[in-house]
Amino acid sequence: MNKLIMLLAVTLLAGCDGSSNKSSANTDKATAPLKEVHNIQPKDIPQYIEKFKQEHARLEFLLDGVSYDLTFLDNEGKEIIAQYEKGLVIIGFDLGTGKPIKDLTVLEGDINNLPKLLRAPTRRLTAHNIEVSEKNGDAIYIGQLMDPTTTGLYPVSLTINEALLSGGSSKIKVVDDQAYITGALGTEFYIQMQDLIANSPQVKTLVLQNIEGSINDDINLHSGRLVRQAQLNTLMPKDGEAYSGGVDLFLSGQQRIYQDGGVLGVHSWCCVEGKSAHLLPKDHSAHGAQLTYVREMLGTSLGPDFYFFTLKAAPFNGIHNMTKAEITQYFEQPNP
């Protein structure tokens, strides 16, 4: 899904009907072996995580001598949009060629009101003298930004790489035996879950407080497997929201607990061969990793039923809040 559009337009969607119930996450036994498909092979995860950590350590945003952390929000055509504590950074980058562009804009304002920030930032800084280069997979921007109102110039240095695009913005807060999760899921969340399982053994339940989705579905499926292996429960509270990859996380609970009022939003994904996933044949190889995951979490019959339901429920750039009947059908119905 276009994440910035979702943040601006549908972050708070109408809650679905539901009732407070629990469902066990059992799996059925297949009568014949089913092929496992992984976009990241389980044996390769340690190397994948180590590479991410090395790339993440090289990320840098230095503006007027002050260093800030960046989190990815969206990418559109020839721009990457990231957030920092004072606003947004719009980075010139050709996603088609993978090449940096000599363009950089900073919009300062209330990061809790992105529509207003985009429409009327408290300050706008635009590229004045930006040079770009590439080194070891990093795109590097060095130069100055100008405030058109005051003509003031501000030195800037920016280094980005794949870690920005795949890291996510997830945060976990532990309270007694529960861990509250917010943000967009990515590679950082996998690392956070490893740490949680190793260092907070008292935690029994993950509370999906407000999850925007996943910006790295390949690792997000493995994050769900960490949850299941640790036999943690997942809770969608009455005031919680989880979209797209957040629903994949909900599936992973040893027990999946849903409270009336919680929002579970699903949709299709895009694209393969120029087609949205719902237009691909059911036996298309592109479905393989998701089908492997839902079979593990919901069983060999219910899992695929749920997955293909999500593809038809809403287009990749839309969202469908599951109804009470749908939640009952897919999450509370005993597996056949």
Helices and strands as residue ranges (DSSP letters): H 3-9, E 21-24, G 42-44, H 45-58, E 60-63, E 66-67, E 71-76, E 79-84, E 87-94, E 99-108, H 114-119, E 123-135, E 138-147, E 152-160, H 162-167, E 171-175, E 178-185, H 187-199, E 205-214, H 217-229, E 233-236, E 241-243, H 245-251, E 255-258, E 263-266, E 270-272, E 275-276, G 277-279, G 285-287, H 288-298, H 302-313, E 320-321, H 324-327, I 328-332
